[in-house]
Amino acid sequence: MNKQEYLLAIDKEIQKADSIVILRHELPDPDAIGSQIGLKKIIEATYPNKTVYALGEMNDDLAYIGTMDSISQEVFDASLIIVNDTANTPRIDSPYEVNPSEVIKIDHHPDRDVYGKISYVDTTASSTSEILCQFVFSENSPWKVNEEVANALYAGIVGDTGRFLYPATTTVTFEMVSKLLEFPVKISEIAYHMITNPVSVSRLAGYIYQNMEISENGVAITILSQEQLKEFGVEEHQTHGVISLPSTVEGVHCWCLFVEQPDGTYRCNLRSKGPIVNEIAANHGGGGHPLASGAVVKSLEEVHQMSEELNESSKKFLASLNK
């Protein structure tokens, strides 16, 4: 099916449902929430008789995009389930068990799990929010846009493009943003929410700049322990605001922030300016885009193993530049 056919197939399922639940991945970022809230508001604007719920755990720092709902198991079981921005089923954030074969999946990440009775994946899109823009702004689209939709999808796109700095930003991205800006989007307010950090996180940023280890191959590694998080008074989810810091350091080609979890595992945030990192993430049970991926590793030993793999990837990348 082409994009328009997918849109109509998804819309047909929505029309058949009285209740719709929209899910996304755990530990959400602006695109996860933006696409979730954006789709909820699209459906509410298009079909006012439908009841739409956005579910999942969320931290207060993303509440400017929208808030989550709470429903019973009975309502959940009777609802159409749509999962946004989630490449593999273990990462689906849901208070109740999800049947992957019965959901609708909309995503821009390379498939880790092929699931869903309808699965639309476009890895050329900057974000799932951009995909929803392409749907809603397509010719003869049955879906409606309003101010709430535009603000949510704009936040999602800005978040996943790093404020239009990342290579996933394309002419289509800007085309979609220009259409969103025909509505009263709160550009400055959204930007301030994204760039403003608590004092504790700003101090952690200083620590990272001072203590990141940079290899001869341009790989920057930072490991944050539970003790360090407590010392700075930073919650694990707040470390998302410091992931991109090594990108500003001359000579750094790829980097990873390893954050220790309460159970002793480490959440790994891999980013790159060229070396491929999603294959490394996949080797450790994770995944993502070639230049932005994540995983969870079991031990400090595996942290060092992943660091070596990043160094090898960066070494090959640098060698290719010199050919």
C-alpha positions in Angstrom: 0.0 0.0 0.0 1.1 3.6 -0.6 0.9 6.3 2.0 -2.6 7.4 1.1 -3.9 3.8 1.3 -2.4 3.4 4.7 -4.1 6.6 5.9 -7.4 5.4 4.6 -6.9 2.0 6.2 -6.1 3.5 9.5 -9.0 5.9 9.3 -11.4 3.0 8.5 -10.4 1.3 11.7 -10.8 4.5 13.7 -14.3 5.0 12.2 -15.3 1.5 13.3 -14.2 2.1 16.9 -16.1 3.9 19.6 -13.1 4.1 21.9 -9.4 4.5 20.9 -6.3 4.2 23.0 -3.0 5.7 21.8 0.2 4.3 23.3 3.9 5.1 22.7 7.3 3.9 24.1 8.5 4.0 27.7 10.6 6.9 28.9 9.0 9.2 26.3 10.7 12.0 24.4 8.9 15.0 22.7 8.2 13.0 19.6 6.6 10.1 21.5 4.3 12.5 23.4 3.9 14.9 20.5 2.7 12.2 18.1 0.5 10.6 20.8 -1.2 13.8 21.8 -1.3 15.0 18.2 -3.1 11.9 17.0 -5.5 12.1 19.9 -6.4 15.7 19.1 -6.7 14.8 15.3 -9.2 12.1 16.1 -11.1 14.2 18.5 -11.3 17.1 15.9 -12.3 14.8 13.1 -14.7 12.5 15.0 -16.1 14.4 18.0 -18.3 11.3 18.9 -15.2 9.2 19.6 -13.6 8.8 23.0 -9.8 8.9 22.7 -7.3 8.1 25.5 -3.5 8.7 25.7 -1.9 6.3 28.1 1.6 5.8 29.7 3.9 7.0 32.4 5.2 10.6 31.9 7.4 13.0 33.6 6.3 16.6 34.4 8.9 18.1 32.0 6.8 17.0 29.0 3.5 18.1 30.4 3.6 21.2 28.2 2.8 19.0 25.2 -0.1 17.2 26.9 -1.2 15.0 29.7 -2.0 11.3 30.1 -5.3 9.7 30.8 -6.3 6.8 33.1 -8.8 4.1 32.2 -10.0 0.7 33.4 -9.0 -2.7 32.0 -12.5 -3.0 30.7 -12.4 0.2 28.6 -8.9 -0.7 27.4 -10.0 -4.1 26.2 -12.9 -2.6 24.3 -10.7 0.0 22.5 -8.8 0.2 19.3 -5.1 0.3 20.2 -2.7 2.5 18.2 1.0 2.4 19.1 3.2 5.4 18.0 6.9 5.7 17.8 7.8 2.3 19.1 10.0 -0.1 17.1 9.7 -3.1 19.4 7.0 -4.5 21.6 8.9 -4.7 24.9 9.2 -0.8 24.8 5.4 -0.2 24.5 4.3 1.7 27.6 0.9 0.4 28.6 -0.8 -0.2 32.0 -2.4 -3.3 30.5 -1.3 -6.2 28.3 -1.2 -5.4 24.6 -1.8 -7.9 21.8 0.7 -6.8 19.2 -1.1 -8.5 16.4 -4.2 -6.4 16.9 -2.7 -2.9 17.1 -2.1 -0.2 14.6 1.6 0.8 14.5 2.8 4.2 13.2 6.6 4.7 13.4 9.7 6.1 11.8 12.2 3.8 13.5 13.6 0.8 11.6 11.5 -2.3 12.5 12.8 -4.2 15.5 9.6 -6.1 15.8 7.2 -6.5 12.9 3.8 -6.2 14.6 0.4 -4.8 14.1 -2.6 -5.6 11.9 -1.7 -2.4 10.2 1.9 -1.3 10.4 3.1 2.0 8.8 6.8 2.6 9.1 8.6 5.3 7.2 12.3 5.5 8.1 12.8 8.5 5.9 10.7 10.7 8.1 12.4 12.8 10.8 9.8 11.7 13.4 6.5 10.0 13.9 5.0 13.5 14.3 6.2 14.3 10.8 4.4 11.1 9.5 1.2 12.3 11.1 1.7 15.7 9.4 2.1 13.9 6.1 -1.1 12.0 6.7 -3.2 15.0 7.9 -1.9 17.4 5.2 -2.2 15.0 2.3 -4.6 15.7 -0.5 -8.2 14.6 0.4 -7.1 13.6 3.9 -10.2 12.9 6.1 -8.3 14.2 9.2 -8.6 17.7 10.7 -6.0 19.9 12.2 -6.4 22.6 14.9 -4.2 24.6 17.2 -3.8 21.7 19.7 -2.8 19.3 16.9 -0.3 21.8 15.4 1.4 22.5 18.7 1.8 18.9 19.7 3.2 17.8 16.3 5.5 20.8 16.1 7.0 19.9 19.5 7.5 16.3 18.3 9.3 17.3 15.1 11.5 19.9 16.9 12.4 17.4 19.6 13.4 14.5 17.2 15.3 16.8 14.8 17.3 18.4 17.6 15.8 21.7 16.6 16.5 20.9 13.0 20.2 20.1 13.5 20.1 16.3 12.8 20.5 14.8 9.3 17.0 13.4 9.4 15.8 16.9 8.8 14.6 17.1 5.2 12.8 19.4 2.8 9.7 17.4 3.7 10.3 18.2 7.4 10.3 22.0 6.7 7.3 21.6 4.4 5.3 20.0 7.2 6.5 22.6 9.7 5.4 25.4 7.4 1.9 24.0 7.2 1.8 23.6 11.0 2.8 27.3 11.3 -0.4 28.3 9.6 -1.9 27.7 13.0 -0.9 29.6 16.2 2.0 27.4 17.2 3.8 28.6 20.4 7.3 28.5 18.9 9.1 30.3 21.6 7.3 28.7 24.5 8.1 25.2 23.1 11.7 26.1 22.5 12.1 27.4 26.1 10.6 24.2 27.5 13.2 22.2 25.5 16.3 24.2 26.3 15.6 25.2 29.9 17.0 22.8 32.6 16.9 22.8 36.4 20.0 24.0 38.2 20.8 20.4 39.1 20.8 19.3 35.4 22.9 22.3 34.4 25.5 21.3 37.1 25.4 17.8 35.8 26.2 19.2 32.3 29.3 20.8 33.7 30.4 17.5 35.2 29.9 15.7 31.9 32.0 18.3 30.0 34.8 17.9 32.6 34.7 14.1 32.9 33.8 12.6 29.6 36.5 10.3 28.2 37.4 11.0 24.6 39.3 8.3 22.7 41.7 8.8 19.9 39.0 7.7 17.5 36.7 10.6 18.7 34.4 8.5 20.9 33.2 10.3 24.0 32.0 8.1 26.9 30.3 9.2 30.1 29.1 6.8 32.8 26.7 8.1 35.4 26.2 6.0 38.5 23.3 6.0 40.8 25.5 7.7 43.4 26.3 10.5 41.0 22.6 11.0 40.1 21.8 11.4 43.8 24.8 13.7 44.3 23.5 16.1 41.7 19.8 15.6 42.6 18.9 14.5 39.1 16.3 12.0 38.2 17.1 9.4 35.5 14.7 10.8 33.0 16.3 14.3 33.3 19.5 13.0 31.8 17.8 13.2 28.4 18.7 16.9 28.5 22.4 16.2 28.6 22.7 13.5 26.0 23.7 15.8 23.1 26.4 17.7 25.0 29.4 15.9 23.5 28.2 16.8 20.0 29.5 20.4 20.7 33.1 19.2 21.4 35.6 19.4 18.6 36.9 16.0 17.5 34.0 14.0 18.8 32.4 11.8 16.2 30.1 9.6 18.3 29.3 9.3 21.9 27.3 7.4 24.5 25.9 8.3 27.9 25.6 5.3 30.2 23.2 5.8 33.1 23.1 3.2 35.8 19.6 2.0 36.8 18.5 1.0 40.3 18.7 -2.7 39.4 22.4 -2.3 38.3 21.8 -2.3 34.6 22.8 0.7 32.4 20.6 2.6 30.0 22.7 3.5 26.9 22.1 6.5 24.8 24.2 6.3 21.6 24.6 9.3 19.2 26.8 9.9 16.2 27.8 12.4 13.5 28.8 9.6 11.1 29.8 6.2 12.6 26.9 3.8 12.5 25.6 3.1 16.0 22.2 1.3 15.6 24.0 -2.0 14.7 25.9 -1.8 18.0 22.7 -1.1 19.9 21.1 -4.1 18.2 24.0 -6.3 19.3 23.0 -5.5 22.9 19.2 -5.9 22.6 18.5 -2.3 21.6 18.0 -0.4 18.3 17.1 2.8 16.7 18.4 4.9 13.8 21.9 4.7 12.3 23.0 7.9 14.1 20.8 7.8 17.2 20.0 4.6 19.1 19.6 3.1 22.6 19.9 -0.1 24.6 20.0 -1.4 28.1 23.1 -3.5 29.1 23.4 -5.7 32.1 26.7 -4.8 33.6 29.7 -2.4 33.7 31.6 -5.1 31.8 29.1 -4.8 28.9 29.4 -1.0 29.1 33.1 -1.3 28.3 32.4 -3.9 25.6 29.9 -1.5 23.9 32.5 1.3 24.2 35.0 -0.7 22.4 32.5 -1.5 19.6 31.8 2.3 19.3 35.6 2.9 19.0 35.8 0.3 16.3 32.9 1.8 14.4 34.4 5.3 14.6 37.8 4.0 13.5 36.3 2.5 10.4 34.4 5.7 9.8 37.5 7.8 10.0 39.4 5.4 7.8 36.7 5.8 5.1 37.1 9.5 5.2 40.8 9.2 4.4 40.4 7.0 1.3 
